[in-house]
Amino acid sequence: MKRALTVTAAVVALAAGTMGIVAAQADAPADAVSPAASQRDAVDDRHLRESDRLTVDAATRAAQAALDAAEEADQRVTVAVVDRDGNTVVTLRGDGAGPQSYESAERKAYTAVSWNAPTSELVERLEGAPTLRDIPGTLFLPGGVPVTADGSPVAGIGVAGAPSGNLDEEFARAGAAALALS
């Protein structure tokens, strides 16, 4: 019985303390700043960077435009669109595209956005720096183009599966043109 009374007293004390905290917060002035907010305000805005991101809708529109261009040329390809950080936003595998085309398209898109250059241009750079090809996730074959906004890369489009990288890149450019950003 004594133990039950002790537990009951502890519960009542805890509830009263909680109610007191809630009441104290309710009485706080509306312009009071929380500790988390004051920490955020302590960060100088000069140390923050805003970044543009391609929306899923825009990435899908670009991928579909590239796939449509390939289908018009009777080519079976896969199209990948990655964001500024190289993360895949959307991948469309066309009917009949080879199994290797999926990963190749993603890697071409990643390579194009990483260097903010078409992968066909990057192939030429390999002559002077052959170890570039050792960077994980990259693929130095034509077929990848960056998508830029105000000169900065915001996405990459990669196409793989056509018989030549030049065709892949032509289709990737059709995807970028659909966005009217590059």
C-alpha positions in Angstrom: 0.0 0.0 0.0 2.8 2.3 0.9 4.5 1.6 -2.4 1.3 2.3 -4.4 1.0 5.6 -2.6 4.6 6.5 -3.5 4.1 5.6 -7.2 0.8 7.6 -7.2 2.6 10.6 -5.7 5.4 10.4 -8.3 2.8 10.3 -11.1 1.0 13.3 -9.7 4.2 15.2 -9.3 5.3 14.4 -12.8 1.9 15.5 -14.2 1.9 18.7 -12.2 5.4 19.5 -13.5 4.4 18.8 -17.1 1.3 21.1 -16.7 3.5 23.8 -15.2 5.9 23.6 -18.2 3.0 23.8 -20.6 1.5 26.7 -18.7 4.8 28.5 -18.7 5.3 28.1 -22.4 1.7 29.3 -23.0 2.6 32.5 -21.1 5.8 33.1 -23.1 5.7 36.2 -25.3 5.0 35.5 -29.0 8.3 37.0 -30.1 10.4 34.6 -27.9 13.0 32.8 -29.9 13.6 29.0 -29.4 17.2 27.9 -28.8 17.2 26.0 -32.2 16.1 29.2 -34.0 18.7 31.3 -32.3 21.4 28.8 -33.3 20.2 29.0 -37.0 20.3 32.8 -36.8 23.8 32.7 -35.5 25.0 31.3 -38.9 26.0 34.0 -41.2 24.1 33.9 -44.5 27.5 34.4 -46.3 28.2 30.8 -45.3 25.1 29.3 -46.9 24.6 28.5 -50.6 21.3 28.1 -52.4 21.2 25.5 -55.1 18.9 25.0 -58.0 17.4 21.6 -58.4 15.7 20.0 -61.4 12.1 18.9 -60.5 11.0 15.3 -61.0 8.5 16.6 -63.6 11.2 18.4 -65.6 13.6 15.4 -65.4 10.8 13.1 -66.6 10.0 15.6 -69.5 13.7 15.6 -70.5 14.0 11.8 -70.3 10.9 11.4 -72.4 12.1 13.8 -75.0 15.4 12.0 -75.3 13.6 8.6 -75.6 11.2 10.0 -78.2 14.1 11.3 -80.3 15.7 7.8 -80.1 12.5 6.1 -81.0 12.0 8.4 -84.0 15.5 7.2 -85.2 14.5 3.6 -84.6 17.0 3.2 -81.7 16.5 1.3 -78.5 18.0 3.1 -75.6 17.8 3.9 -72.0 17.8 7.5 -70.7 18.9 8.6 -67.2 18.6 12.0 -65.6 20.6 12.7 -62.5 20.5 15.7 -60.2 23.4 18.1 -59.4 24.8 15.6 -56.9 24.7 12.7 -59.4 21.7 11.0 -57.8 19.4 9.4 -60.2 16.1 11.3 -60.5 14.5 9.3 -63.3 15.5 6.5 -65.7 13.4 5.4 -68.7 14.3 2.1 -70.4 13.0 2.0 -73.9 11.4 -1.1 -75.4 14.1 -3.5 -76.4 17.0 -1.6 -74.8 19.9 -3.8 -73.9 20.6 -4.7 -70.2 23.9 -2.9 -70.2 22.3 0.4 -71.3 20.7 1.1 -67.9 23.9 1.5 -65.9 25.7 3.1 -68.8 23.1 5.8 -69.1 23.3 6.6 -65.4 27.1 6.7 -65.5 27.2 9.0 -68.5 24.7 11.4 -66.9 26.8 11.3 -63.7 30.0 12.0 -65.6 28.4 14.9 -67.6 27.1 16.7 -64.5 30.3 16.1 -62.5 32.4 17.9 -65.0 29.7 20.2 -66.5 30.7 19.0 -69.9 29.4 16.6 -72.6 31.0 13.3 -72.2 32.2 13.4 -75.8 34.5 16.3 -74.8 35.6 14.4 -71.8 36.7 11.5 -73.9 39.3 13.8 -75.5 40.6 14.8 -72.0 41.5 11.2 -71.3 44.4 11.4 -73.7 46.1 13.8 -71.3 44.8 12.3 -68.1 44.1 8.6 -68.6 43.5 8.0 -64.9 40.3 10.0 -65.0 38.6 6.8 -66.1 39.4 5.3 -62.7 37.0 7.6 -60.9 34.2 5.5 -59.5 30.8 5.9 -61.2 32.1 7.6 -64.3 31.9 6.5 -67.9 33.9 8.4 -70.5 31.9 7.6 -73.6 29.8 10.0 -75.7 26.1 10.1 -74.7 26.0 12.4 -71.6 25.3 16.1 -71.5 25.0 18.5 -68.6 21.9 20.6 -68.0 22.8 24.1 -66.8 21.0 27.1 -65.3 22.9 30.4 -65.2 26.1 28.5 -66.3 26.0 26.1 -63.3 25.1 22.4 -63.7 21.8 21.4 -62.2 21.5 17.9 -63.8 22.9 15.5 -66.3 21.3 13.4 -69.0 22.8 10.2 -70.2 21.7 8.0 -73.0 23.0 4.5 -73.9 22.2 1.8 -76.3 22.4 3.3 -79.7 25.1 1.8 -82.0 27.3 4.9 -81.6 27.9 7.4 -78.7 27.3 10.2 -81.1 23.7 9.1 -81.5 23.4 8.7 -77.8 24.6 12.2 -77.3 22.3 13.6 -80.0 19.3 12.0 -78.1 20.6 13.4 -74.7 20.8 16.9 -76.3 17.2 16.5 -77.4 16.3 15.9 -73.8 18.2 18.9 -72.6 16.6 21.1 -75.3 13.1 20.0 -74.0 14.0 21.9 -70.8 15.1 25.1 -72.5 17.7 25.6 -69.7 20.9 24.7 -71.4 
